[in-house]
Structures are given as structure tokens and as C-alpha cells.
Amino acid sequence: MLSRRRFLLAGAAITSSLPSLPASAALTARRERDIFLINAHTGESLKTVYWADGRYESGALQRLNYLMRDHYSDEVHRMDPRLIDLLWHLRKAMGTHRPFELFSGYRSPATNAMLAQSTEGVAAHSLHMQGQAADIRVQDTRLHGLARLARGLRLGGVGSYATFVHVDTGPVRYW
């Protein structure tokens, strides 16, 4: 059994052997969250810091709401900031700086009804209509691996489809 003194000395030895970041990099890592999205339908992209110093940046969230709008109707809706956090955590888990390709963010009720009639797998009460869901992929990343990482986060629902992965901030569930 380790004494308290030996435990503290061992911890200090391990800590001193780890590579250290410059102070500014360590502060930035703790104080900022950024996101990089490309809307697959409009070609628009946004790379922005959406969270800094312990709070969401309202201007960045408004730009994200616009980018993630219903591309059929051009209707903008408030996206759940937890969804953006989910994407941030997913990107960190992937260890990539590549953008998420967004196939669907917000969907108006009319768009969702139209898609539900013509497309298999569209839920009548989709969380897309509440701004709580995104259909995404990352270029040169296997969808199976992306879905597995998203499931591992346990931050909401994850659905695997042929060309994208659905993530949402609803209850944890998988399909």
C-alpha cells in the first residue's frame, strides 16, 4: 500500500514528465469551443467560436441558426446550443479539424411532412422541427465509425443511414 507521501511523489514525477502546453494554449483549450460546418445543400460554410469564457456567443449562435436553416423554405429557427456542444464533443472525440457536412438541421413542419411522405425513415415528430437534430458526415470518415463515436458520447439519439449520421439532443437511443 502506498503512503500518502509516496503517492504524492509519484504523481509529481508523472506530472513533470508530461509535455506541457504554453499557458495561452491551455487557457484557449479550456475557454473556447469552436465549430466548423458546411451546408451540403447551399455550399455555405461557417467556422466560428460559439462558446467562450463560460458562455455561448450569441452572434455565433445566430450565424449557426442561419447556416442550419431549412434549405427548402429558407426558414431560420433557434438551434439547441446543446446540439452544437454535441457536435463539438464529437469532433474532439474524432480528433479532426475537418468540417461537418450538414445535410439537415432545422426542418419546418411543412418540410418535415413533405419529407415524411416521400422519404423512408423521416419521423412525423422529428426533433429537426425543434432545432434539436442534425444529419451530418465528415469527409473521408467512415459513417459507421462516426456513429459509434456519437453513441459513445451518450448525449442524445444517434441514427445510422446510408449517407449520413443523425444526432440529436433528445433521449439517448440508437437506430
C-alpha positions as CSV (number, residue, x, y, z in Angstrom):
1,M,0.0,0.0,0.0
2,L,1.3,3.5,-0.9
3,S,1.7,6.0,1.8
4,R,0.2,9.4,1.1
5,R,3.8,10.9,0.7
6,R,4.8,8.2,-1.9
7,F,1.5,8.7,-3.7
8,L,2.1,12.5,-4.0
9,L,5.7,12.0,-5.0
10,A,4.7,9.5,-7.7
11,G,2.0,11.9,-9.0
12,A,4.6,14.8,-9.1
13,A,7.0,12.6,-11.1
14,I,4.3,11.6,-13.6
15,T,3.1,15.2,-14.0
16,S,6.6,16.6,-14.5
17,S,7.2,14.1,-17.3
18,L,4.2,15.1,-19.3
19,P,4.6,17.5,-22.2
20,S,3.3,21.0,-21.3
21,L,1.3,23.4,-23.4
22,P,2.1,27.1,-23.5
23,A,-0.1,28.9,-21.0
24,S,-2.1,30.6,-23.7
25,A,-2.9,27.3,-25.4
26,A,-4.1,25.8,-22.2
27,L,-6.3,28.7,-21.5
28,T,-7.7,28.7,-25.0
29,A,-8.4,24.9,-24.8
30,R,-10.5,25.4,-21.6
31,R,-12.2,28.7,-22.5
32,E,-13.3,28.3,-26.2
33,R,-15.3,25.9,-28.2
34,D,-15.4,26.2,-32.0
35,I,-17.4,24.6,-34.7
36,F,-16.9,24.2,-38.5
37,L,-19.9,23.3,-40.6
38,I,-20.6,23.2,-44.4
39,N,-24.2,23.2,-45.5
40,A,-24.2,20.4,-48.2
41,H,-27.3,22.0,-49.9
42,T,-26.3,25.6,-50.1
43,G,-22.5,25.3,-50.1
44,E,-22.3,27.9,-47.2
45,S,-19.7,27.3,-44.5
46,L,-19.1,28.7,-41.1
47,K,-16.1,28.2,-38.8
48,T,-16.7,30.1,-35.5
49,V,-16.0,30.2,-31.8
50,Y,-19.5,29.7,-30.4
51,W,-18.6,29.4,-26.7
52,A,-16.0,31.4,-24.8
53,D,-15.2,32.3,-21.2
54,G,-18.0,30.1,-19.9
55,R,-20.9,31.4,-22.1
56,Y,-22.4,31.0,-25.5
57,E,-21.6,33.7,-28.1
58,S,-25.0,35.0,-29.2
59,G,-23.7,36.3,-32.6
60,A,-22.1,32.9,-33.4
61,L,-25.3,31.1,-32.4
62,Q,-27.3,33.3,-34.7
63,R,-24.9,32.6,-37.6
64,L,-25.2,28.9,-36.8
65,N,-29.1,29.2,-36.8
66,Y,-28.9,30.7,-40.3
67,L,-26.5,28.1,-41.7
68,M,-28.6,25.2,-40.2
69,R,-31.9,26.7,-41.6
70,D,-34.5,24.7,-43.5
71,H,-32.9,24.8,-47.0
72,Y,-36.3,24.1,-48.7
73,S,-38.2,27.1,-47.2
74,D,-35.2,29.2,-46.0
75,E,-36.9,29.4,-42.6
76,V,-34.5,30.1,-39.7
77,H,-35.1,28.6,-36.3
78,R,-33.2,28.7,-33.0
79,M,-30.9,25.6,-32.8
80,D,-30.4,23.9,-29.4
81,P,-27.0,25.0,-28.2
82,R,-26.6,21.5,-26.7
83,L,-26.6,20.2,-30.3
84,I,-23.7,22.4,-31.1
85,D,-22.0,21.1,-28.0
86,L,-22.7,17.6,-29.0
87,L,-21.0,18.3,-32.4
88,W,-18.1,19.9,-30.6
89,H,-17.6,16.8,-28.4
90,L,-18.0,14.5,-31.4
91,R,-15.3,16.4,-33.3
92,K,-13.0,16.3,-30.3
93,A,-13.6,12.5,-30.0
94,M,-12.8,12.1,-33.7
95,G,-9.6,14.1,-33.3
96,T,-10.2,16.0,-36.5
97,H,-10.3,19.6,-37.7
98,R,-12.4,18.7,-40.8
99,P,-15.8,20.3,-41.1
100,F,-19.1,18.5,-40.5
101,E,-21.1,18.4,-43.7
102,L,-24.7,19.3,-42.7
103,F,-27.5,17.6,-44.7
104,S,-30.3,18.7,-42.4
105,G,-30.5,20.9,-39.4
106,Y,-33.8,22.7,-38.7
107,R,-36.8,21.5,-40.7
108,S,-40.1,23.4,-40.8
109,P,-43.2,21.3,-40.0
110,A,-44.2,21.6,-43.7
111,T,-40.8,20.4,-44.9
112,N,-40.8,17.6,-42.4
113,A,-44.3,16.5,-43.6
114,M,-43.2,16.6,-47.2
115,L,-40.1,14.5,-46.5
116,A,-42.1,12.0,-44.3
117,Q,-44.4,11.4,-47.3
118,S,-41.6,10.9,-49.8
119,T,-38.6,9.5,-47.8
120,E,-38.4,6.4,-45.6
121,G,-37.2,6.9,-42.1
122,V,-38.4,10.5,-41.6
123,A,-40.2,10.8,-38.2
124,A,-43.5,12.6,-38.1
125,H,-42.5,14.4,-34.9
126,S,-38.8,14.8,-35.8
127,L,-36.5,16.7,-33.4
128,H,-35.3,18.6,-36.5
129,M,-38.5,20.6,-36.1
130,Q,-37.4,21.8,-32.7
131,G,-33.8,22.6,-33.8
132,Q,-32.5,19.6,-31.8
133,A,-31.2,17.4,-34.6
134,A,-28.6,17.4,-37.3
135,D,-27.8,14.9,-40.2
136,I,-24.1,15.0,-40.7
137,R,-21.0,13.4,-42.1
138,V,-17.3,14.2,-42.2
139,Q,-15.4,13.8,-45.5
140,D,-13.1,10.7,-45.6
141,T,-14.6,9.4,-42.4
142,R,-16.5,6.1,-42.3
143,L,-20.1,6.6,-41.2
144,H,-20.0,3.5,-39.0
145,G,-17.1,4.9,-37.0
146,L,-18.8,8.4,-36.8
147,A,-22.0,6.8,-35.5
148,R,-20.0,4.6,-33.0
149,L,-18.3,7.7,-31.6
150,A,-21.6,9.6,-31.3
151,R,-23.2,6.7,-29.5
152,G,-20.3,6.5,-27.1
153,L,-20.9,10.2,-26.1
154,R,-24.4,9.3,-24.8
155,L,-25.6,12.8,-25.4
156,G,-28.7,12.0,-27.3
157,G,-30.1,10.0,-30.2
158,V,-27.9,8.6,-32.9
159,G,-29.2,7.1,-36.2
160,S,-27.1,5.5,-38.9
161,Y,-28.1,5.9,-42.5
162,A,-26.5,5.2,-45.9
163,T,-25.1,8.7,-46.5
164,F,-25.1,10.4,-43.1
165,V,-25.4,10.0,-39.3
166,H,-28.3,11.6,-37.4
167,V,-27.5,13.1,-34.0
168,D,-30.0,14.8,-31.7
169,T,-30.3,16.1,-28.1
170,G,-33.4,14.0,-27.3
171,P,-33.3,10.9,-25.1
172,V,-30.3,8.6,-25.6
173,R,-31.4,5.9,-28.2
174,Y,-29.9,4.3,-31.3
175,W,-31.2,3.0,-34.6
